[in-house]
């Protein structure tokens, strides 16, 4: 039985997560908190009014059609696996901050979490990026059993000195905690001056993580189009708008984990002055060649389709988790 003090500490956010994400019923929550069911319903209703809960209405998907679409995408791009969720055409051009788009992104993250729960084994080494999608996936994980042998490593170095829930090091720890495994830190800045890149990567602690990349069996890969105004790295002052414009001018059509830029042929377009510490496009390519699971988790955005198509065509990834609208648009461009 939970004390009055404990009851007050369970926020509406936690209640909403327990009910809408973890599937706990109103009866279960009421019993766990020793309150009436009406209290739980009232607080869940308040969570909706406060914007803590976002509802997404999608048309039903025919199982046979969805299976065929998954197979078509898999065979067209020679992928290991394809997982599709329900999407909506009208959401594709909405801003990222729109509630409906956030809800659809969350549903893709849920599909990624289920995929990891089903496929991750006790011998795997998982590479996780920084960012919103990885954060959503970590929050959705509910592994049916502990995997103490799992190792989780960050894809990139540290973004900032202050606490950031999207930081790859913190997310690696969160993923490992969910699976009952262990995580490593990448003790280096995400971006450094190019002249310092080799020096920092030669530090024994950093070199150890880079050695783990060569053993990695699974990686989560976010993709986006370069945007001089709205890219997350621009908004966080990690990269200037002028730098992104320069990269686009030199042929960049997409970026992975906001640090590795690539052109229409899937080749790296490097920042002239700075170097990103982490896995890199070469590391992803090596993972694909040795048939590790390199999972693109992306969707609900028309502007991400072009870079996703390049990543699929040039085997920067070999597994795709997205929505059915994105899948159909990918095939229409083929």
ABEGO torsion letter per residue (X at the ends): XBBAAAAAABBAAAAAAAAAAAGBBAAAAAAAAGBBAAAAAAAAAAAAAAGABBBBBBBBBBAAAAAAAAAAAAAAAGBABBBBBBBBAAAAABBAABAAAAAAAAAAAAAAAAAAAAABBAABBBBBBBEAAAAAAAAABBBABBBAABBBBBABBBABABBBAABAAAAAAAAAAAAGBBBBBBBBBABBBAAAAAAAAABAAAAAAAAAAAABABBBBBBBBBBAAABAAAAAGABBAAAAAAAAAAGBABBBGGABBBBAAGBBBBBAABBBBEAEAAAAAAAAAAGBBBBBBBEGBAAAAAAAAAAAAAGABABBBBBAAAAAAAAAAX
